Amino acid sequence: MAFYITTPIYYVNAKPHLGHAYTTIVCDTLTRFHRLLGEDTYFLTGTDEHGDKIAEASKKEGCPPQDYVDYVSALFKITWPKFDIKFSDFIRTTEPRHKEVVSRFLEKVNDKGDIYFGEYGGLYCVGCERFYTEKELVDGLCPDHKVAPKFIEEKNYFFRMSNYQDWLIDYIKQNPDLIRPERFRKEVLSFLSEPLEDLCISRPKTRLTWGIDIPFDKNYVTYVWFDALINYITALGWPDGEKYAHYWPYAEHCVAKDILKPHAIFWPTMLQSAGLPIYKHLNVHGYWQMDKDKMSKSVGNVVDIFTLREEFGVSAVRYFLMREMNFGLDSEFSYKRVLERYNSDLANDLGNLWQRSITMLKKYSGGIVSSSALSSLAQDSDWENTLKLLVKDYTIHFSHMRPSEALKRVWEFVSSLNKRIDVDAPWELAKSEDNRQKLDLVLASLVKGLALIGALIWPVMPITGEEFWRRLGLAPESITLDSAAITLALGHGKVIEPGEAFFKRAEKEPEPGAKEKQVSSKDSKEKAPEGRPEVITYDDFAKLDLQTGLILEAEAVKKSEKLVKLTIKLSDTLRTIVAGIRKSYTPEELVGQSVVIVANLAPRELMGIKSHGMLLCASGPDTLSLLTPSREVPPGSQVS
Ligand SMILES: [Zn+2]
């Protein structure tokens, strides 16, 4: 068996936020779950980089679209590993491999006779990049953007989506778990009960050039949705890549409900027209709500995922998101709720179970699990059946996209072990040598239970699961749900130490955004060194994307004595950085210098110029000195 899952490719008009993080963590968790089952997995994420909105956003930022998408795409790519997300591939729709596949796909659909040229007039919302019917508008305004759409009339290419309406209805009816949960399947079928219109799949270059050429008419580019959906097969090397043959039959997509229609209607009809098999599942989730509003950049109300991670740690954030949201329904997000779950589920239930169990193992048995107790435990059919049933329920929940239920089930087991400690009272058993066997059995069942819990939580909390195994003297890379294998591995006879508490109780609710305020209120340049913490974690340091760059152009900024505007080459992009170094360097001196820059500093405007990044300088007593690599390295080299 194989498993292939995709996040949507994220549109680069917004930076990574909670909604993106949730979808991506769901996909990472599922991938790890399937790896636990011994399947061969492939996990794809990436960025969607074409279309009107990107062209507009880059214009606003004052840089070419390619520079703009390079910057935001890189933000996504460096964010995910910070949440223990391990993707197999990261695709960008501006990559040549994707452009080629889109062309080929369009040719195929065209050869089938499913594309025609026609006139279309309609009410168009730039924000949504789509035409609206009168009926869909609310008081004549776009329901999402609350602005009046413009009437646009133009000739375009159309995909005969309507030809596939009956086929799609049948297909969805014959494959009841194609779209899940059920409510979204119903929503799609209800939408399909009305006549389906053809899909406009081009934009004239007179209006938009930022897109992939229509292969049979160079005056047009491809509509961004038609281009974007194809990424799911580009990454597998369609049409004749080995990965395509291997993984596509197992394809699953995971999306938020706002993009249900393109995935449930456009994409399957496109695949059918081009003669490709349809994906196996479309998994659709709801929104995280704060104050009952949809969480998205356009509405504001964005939770800073990095603050959250800093306050609670990656494992706890991942646990909260997977446990709190019922997949498919909306969930309320609040820091208070995160804190509650952290303290009750993680610090109290799980953290205490570990600490109590291993402390007692240390105290009553020198930290060594009795191997004879382990073998008698393996013969205890009640105990073995309990474990078997737990793994079975957990597997069923995950296989049906119910991560929250799967975790709930694991926590029932955690509670049952905590109760068992209270009932069996090992401290009482330890009082008499007569109870030695019973004591050893209780301790062995706790240790084995913890090893299994480590494996069960691993898809959601990889670091914690692996640390459970490491401390139990087991190899994290052979983490498994197999009871016999766990028993065998636990017979190592080594001393097990409780170590530091896994989740220390968090006392008070963090103030969202408090940390950023502190940072941004300081002047980035003249910070007093004593205001800095004595120790920072490696993670803090790793947030900085330091790179070498080559100064190609330098010009003095008018009306400023200090500022110079620099054009700096990184590996394959150009950056504009405004630096306050004119008192120490003339612009002429700067051209051709190699420098070190902070590449992921949020852009800011200085004297009306957008500055993307910062140069590193040493401050001498009365002059600044640029940091420069002592040997020649290519621009864009990582500095660490
Ligand atoms: Zn709109």
Boltz pocket constraint, residues with backbone or C-beta under 6 A from the ligand:
constraints:
  - pocket:
      binder: B
      contacts: [[A, 125], [A, 126], [A, 127], [A, 128], [A, 129], [A, 142], [A, 143], [A, 144], [A, 145], [A, 146]]
      max_distance: 6.0
